[in-house]
Amino acid sequence: MTARKRLLVPALSTAVMVAILLTLGAWQVQRREWKRGLLDAMAAAEHNPPVPLATGLPPFSKVSVTGHLRADLAAGYGAEVRGNALGTQLLVPLERAGAPALLADLGWVADPARAVLPPGEVTLTGYIRPGEHPGWFAATDNIARRAFYTFDPPAIGAALGVAVEPYALVVLGDSAPPGAPDPARHLPDVANNHLQYAITWFSLAAVLLAVFTLYLGRPRP
């Protein structure tokens, strides 16, 4: 076998792997710019007054919505320990006049069945949270107990027997009175680590090229 033929497979393998690593690095650079735009929009929403909920608003916009809370369809999302109590985020459909219901995350409660909710028509202020899909390791929802572990508003609404928007409202507020849900205080703190990921992929590509260069310079019989 000639030297050229012996180098063919390593060269092709290296070229394919380098191309993949560079593609992953470029994708992370694009993700970084997308995340920066999202963070800028979230920062602006944090400091601006809420706007009426309307079609086409981007995720994490701060909005206000008026409707009636379906306390009879209250459910829990996730599990979180606060102090000595294990609780959950209280999800309640908000019925609106002339529009589909909206799933509202009212905040943390120790026991959804005992949560105190305001009667009648209410106006809630919060931010739009997009829905998610179950991951490989997501816990299984317990529909019978109305306990959910994937934030998927249409699936949660279907389990509760009501059609809801594909996104939800996470309510913002101050400290809650006893028995009431404890709402979020601000928009979520989203990390932007995509530059580190990009550097990792580009560095791996450079290391692979260096290893192949050393392989080319190795004496051969």
N, C-alpha and C positions, 0 to 999 in steps of 0.2 A: 504494500500500500504506500502510495507516495505521500510526501509531507502535506501536500495541498489537500488530499482526501482526508488525512487524519485531522486536519484543522476544520473541515467543513462542518461537522456536527457541533463541535464546541462554538464555532463562530455563529452558526445559525441560532443555537440555543441562547447565546449571549445577546444576540441582536433582538430576539423576541423578548427576553426578560427585560432588557434595557428599555425597549419600546413600551412595555407594560408599566414599568416603574415611572417613566417620564410621563406617561398618560395619567397615572394616578397622581403624580405631583402637580401636573397642570390642572387636573380636576379639583384638587384641594385649593389651589390658588383661586380658581373661579368660585369655589364655595366660600372662601375667605371674603371675597368682594361682596357676594350675596349676603353673608352674615353681617358685614359692616353696614350695609344698607338697612338690613332689618334692625340692627341695634340702634342706628340713627333714628329710624322711624319710631322705635319703642321709646327712646329718650324724649323725642318730641311729644309723643302721646302722654308720657308720664307727667309732663309739665303743662300740657294744654288742657282746657276744659273738655268734658265729654261732648260728643256729637250724637244726634239721634241715629239709631241703628238703621242702616240702609244697605241695599244690595251693592256688592262690589267693594266694600271696605276691606282693606288688607288685614291680615291676622294681627292681633295685638293692638288694634285701634281701640281707643277708649271711647265707650259709647254709653248711652242711657236708653233704657227700654222700659215700657210700661205694660203691665198685664196683671194676670191673676195667678198666683202660685198654687199648683196642684199639690197641696200638702199630703193628700191621700196617696200620691205616687212617689213619695220621697224615697231616695235610694242612697247608697254609700259608694264612694269611689276610693280605692286604695286603703291603706292603713298607716297611721302615724301616731307615735307616742308623744304626748305632751304632758310634762310633769309625771304623774303616776298613772295617767289614764291613756288607754288605747282607744283611739278614735278614727274617724274617717271624714272625707270631704262629703258634704251633704249636697246631693244633686236633686233638683226639683224642676219639673217642667213648668215653664212660664207661658200660659196661654195668652195670646195677643189677638186683638180684634182685627180681622181682615188679613191675618198673616199666620204662617205656621207657628206652632209652639217652638219655644227656645229652651234648651236645657240650661239651667242656671246652677252654677257651682256657688253655693251660698257661703261656704267656708267649713271650717273644722267643727265637728261635734263629737262628743263622747258616745252618744246613742242617737242615731237618726230618728228612732221611733219616739223619742221624748223631746225632740227639738221644738222650740217655740218659734213659730213663724207669724209674720204680720198678716192679718186677715184683709180681705177686700183687695181693691186695686192698689198696686205698688209700683213705684218707679225705681228701678235698680240701675246703679252705675258700676261699670266694670270694663273688662277688656275682652276682645274676641279671642277665643282659644280654638285653634283648628283641631280637628279630630285626628286620632291616631289609629293604626291598625295593630292587631296583636303581633308581638314578636315571638321568636322561637321559644323563649323562656318565660313568656307571660303567664301569670297565674290564671287559672280557669275561673271565669265569672260564675257566681252562685246566684242564678236567676231567682230561685225560690226565696232566697233571703234578701234579694235586691242588693247584692254586694258585687261590685264590678271592679276589675283591675286593669282594664284597658280603656282609655278615654276615647271611646268611639260613640259619639252622640246618636247616630242613626240606630246602631245596634242596641244601645241602652234604651232609647225610646221605644224600639220595637218590643223589647222585653217588658217594658212598662205598659205597652198597649197604646202608645201615642206616637204620632209622626212628628219628628222634630227636625230642625235645621241641621245641616251637616257639621256645624260648628257649635260652640257653646259660649255662654257668658260667664266669666269668672268675676264675681262681685268683689268690688274694692270697698273698704270702709275702715272705721276705727274700731276700737275695742267693743266687743259685743256684751250686752247685758247677760246675766246668768240664764242658761238654758237656750240662748239664741246661738246660731252658728257664728263662729269667729272668722270673719272674712279676711281675704288677703289685704295686705297694706299697700302693696305696690306691684308693678308689673314684674314678671320673672326676671331673674338675673341669668342671662344666657351667655355662656362662655364662647369665645372665638379662638379656638386652638388650631385652626386650619393651617396657619403658617408653619407651625411646628410639624404638622403632619406632612406638609409639602416638602419641608426641608429633609424630613426623614426619607421620603421616597426618592428625592433627588440624590441624597447622599448614598442610598443603597445602589442607585444606578451608577454613580461615580465609583463606588467600591467594586462593583461587578466589572466595570471596564478596566479598573486597575488590576484586578485579579486575572482577567483575560490577557492583559498586556504582559503581565509576568509569565503567564503560561506560554505566550508566544516566544518570549526570550529564553525559555528553558532549553538547555542543550538536549538534542535528540540523537539517538543512534543512527 
